[in-house]
Amino acid sequence: MSTTTRTNPLSYLTDQMNELKAKGTHFRLRVLEDEQEAVCTFDGKKVINLASNNYLGLTTHPKLREAALEATKKYGVGSGAVRTIAGTMRIHMELEEKIARFKNVEACVVFQSGFAANAGTVSAILGKEDFIISDELNHASIIDGARLSRAKILVFRHKDVAHAEEQLASIKDQPGKKLVISDGVFSMDGDIGPLPGLCDAAEKYGAIMMVDDAHSSGVLGRNGRGTIDHFNVHGRVDVQVGTLSKAIGALGGYVCGSKDLIDFLYHRARPFLFSTSHPPSVAATCIAAFDVLEQEPERIEKLWENTRFFKKELGLIGFNIGGQNTPASETPITPIIVGEGRLAMQFSRELFDEGIMATGIAFPTVAEGKARIRTIMTATHTHDQLTQALQMLKRVGKRLGIVN
Ligand SMILES: *Cc1c(COP(=O)(O)O)cnc(C)c1O
């Protein structure tokens, strides 16, 4: 064994973390001690939870819990291989068939996460001769997929259909394939992508149309069928991505489309080929979740009722909830924009001490000067809990000079 003292080659990471600490945007992970619920315990403190993506309260739904336990008893805890080797279980196929029927498309492939679905799909269907026309606020997994594909990336201004069309026009004589891609619901601002206009533009220029419905699955459209259903653009979106990790309450992502698209992804999407499939309990949970979407539509109604109430009251308190220099939320995601990263983090910390879990989000996740806390409604928040949360938000907001 060598006795010479070794200098730490990772010390530059420590320097960077020290910089974050000096800027006030360094964070510690908050640890959940019980279940992901409207009121739960983080770091030993009981708080009203405004931070989860558990829109419909499905993380603890008795039918989903039962399905997971049952599948574990019957099929064990793991799949033992990637899908293409020996890790395709009957229950994986059942889930894909179930989602395809729900979305009224030919076929579906499930990935380990929404991130893997986006990154794996974009990088598989395009190559370096091709073009991606992408909204500037699209999710990181789309951006990573675009980079991995080595296609040329043309960014259009947020939700600006005319700019997307300009980008398409600028490459109309180039031989490569073109892909127009947008989030269905944007995760930091809660606004909805302009799908009808983007579909028109894509059709005009013969481009492929792709939508990432992570925050719209289970939230928008009939029984939570997503933005394609919300806008009634059925048959006009070639690649529909959704997540099983948010409203669905478990974990995973999926791509819906034609039989040939899905067959191609079975053969070429790298996370599908090189990473092990879900445990059977996860597949069973998701199957049960789609039954709940069909059988308990009142959950989605309650989610929207809570959303309308909470947004209105936040506005009345005087918070900047978007709409001036920032997009205006139209969904259960409501940002409270405060500007400086340090202030957003302090706001989040003091809210926690008061009894609210609401995460501070700063650069680089959102633009410099647009730091915020992000609140997310769920169907399971009671009116009482929301009234309490609003009082706490008002108290802390006043104390920090965020509202008058
Ligand atoms: C959360 C999210 C994803 C990733 O989904 P996971 O299933 O959590 O990996 C992809 N796209 C968007 C827009 C998201 O908000």
PDBQT file of the ligand as one rigid body, heavy atoms in Angstrom, charges set to zero:
ROOT
HETATM    1  C1  LIG A 501     -40.948  14.754 -14.695  1.00  0.00    +0.000 C 
HETATM    2  C2  LIG A 501     -40.814  14.954 -16.154  1.00  0.00    +0.000 A 
HETATM    3  C3  LIG A 501     -40.190  13.990 -16.945  1.00  0.00    +0.000 A 
HETATM    4  C4  LIG A 501     -39.517  12.794 -16.349  1.00  0.00    +0.000 C 
HETATM    5  O1  LIG A 501     -40.422  11.842 -15.901  1.00  0.00    +0.000 OA
HETATM    6  P1  LIG A 501     -39.926  10.729 -14.836  1.00  0.00    +0.000 P 
HETATM    7  O2  LIG A 501     -40.897   9.633 -15.017  1.00  0.00    +0.000 OA
HETATM    8  O3  LIG A 501     -39.958  11.379 -13.484  1.00  0.00    +0.000 OA
HETATM    9  O4  LIG A 501     -38.537  10.347 -15.236  1.00  0.00    +0.000 OA
HETATM   10  C5  LIG A 501     -40.154  14.187 -18.321  1.00  0.00    +0.000 A 
HETATM   11  N1  LIG A 501     -40.708  15.293 -18.882  1.00  0.00    +0.000 NA
HETATM   12  C6  LIG A 501     -41.299  16.251 -18.148  1.00  0.00    +0.000 A 
HETATM   13  C7  LIG A 501     -41.888  17.448 -18.818  1.00  0.00    +0.000 C 
HETATM   14  C8  LIG A 501     -41.361  16.117 -16.757  1.00  0.00    +0.000 A 
HETATM   15  O5  LIG A 501     -41.922  17.079 -16.033  1.00  0.00    +0.000 OA
ENDROOT
TORSDOF 0
